[in-house]
Amino acid sequence: MDVRRRSVLTAAGAAGAVGAAGVLGSAGTASAAALGASHGHRDPNSLRELAEKVGLRIGTAIIPQDINTPAWAAVAASQFSVVTPGNEMKWQVVEPTQGVFDWSGADNLVAFAKANDQLIRGHTFCWHNQLPNFLTTGVANGSINQTQLLDLLEAHIFTEAGRYRGKIWQWDVCNEFLTDSNPSGVNPNDFWIKNAGPDVIERAFRWAHQADPHALLFYNDYNIGGEDGSNAKFQAAFNLAQGLLEKGVPIHGIGIQGHLDTQFGWSPQRLSDDIGKYASLGLKVAITEADARTFVNNPTDQVPTNGLENFAQPFEMDEMLKASLAHPELISFTVWGFTDADSWVPGFFTGEGFATIYDVNLNPKQAYLSMQSTLKLAALGAPHRVRTRTPHP
Ligand code: G3I
């Protein structure tokens, strides 16, 4: 795709990890229930509590370490009100071998979310990536034909959406079907389009709706919110959604991934305009995978090589949030992993990192502080000015 680790962690500087030590003890695995019980009184300055005042859900992608490492789990629980499995609901993970299912990671996440009063963004049914080998091999060697592929997709959606029916707030039904070209459109060479046919997108949405009628169903993609100079991919996403709506397909929202890179141009104003245009279709909008990467010294420490990036990175994260806050139809803002230590970026973009809102030692970064300050302003408003004497004419 063209969307342009680990270290010793301390909870000491983790904003909002208030009371974590008391609940979690000094070692061992955090119990989801224990974490949940700890949140009778939440930190009013946490991202989730501030955002809640304007009805916005602040989220993060979750990987197993976030749940199994006490200091991380404390932050995941205290700061976020919606969680997305980074990988644990993808087809490759839940059905690695045909007919053999592994729901352990997904179930864990669902339990964690429940214990911590969090909603869940399900991710994702229909994507060209992270598919099980039996599927890609079968298609490649011709043992799975188009009809069989559609049957398998239908079964996958009904199985997974059915298992979590009533527990998922938003599902990313289809992910990354659009080309990066100008003009952009549905990619004819996408695995699903090529092998299952062009109507696979609408089929997937209809199946997901039948399987879990209460879930909000999203189309999710990158570079569709102010990122690309021509805005060609935004237009393609808009056209796709409009076409689906005209056919009566149950699509309820657009997920703007929001993977930014400080070396490229990006327009917060255009993001805001794009959100407004999606909303004009009657759709909800979500920022689903926000991060802003930059060049760093090495993948372990992730210190920006240019001091100015300490300003550019939080600026981009905060401006994404501000554009989001301007639109009531924008219902959730999710960061794609909250610490640089578990970000996907260093593994995918050589030399880059520093993309999230906590550093590799779980200390909140300026991006966190900027977002917190913006949320405070949104939630509480600016105080009225103190009275002063005014000069008499
Ligand atoms: O689980 C295996 C492990 O057993 C093995 O030892 C290890 C060796 O590399 O790989 C592990 O799998 C990795 C998996 O993440 C879980 O950590 C894969 O190699 C790695 O490719 C995979 O990356 C994920 C990526 O999607 C795949 O494209 C990232 O974690 C995940 O954050 C990322 O998320 C995507 C969204 O789903 C869609 N939008 C873009 C976003 C970023 O690429």
Boltz pocket constraint, residues with backbone or C-beta under 6 A from the ligand:
constraints:
  - pocket:
      binder: B
      contacts: [[A, 86], [A, 87], [A, 129], [A, 130], [A, 175], [A, 257], [A, 289], [A, 344]]
      max_distance: 6.0
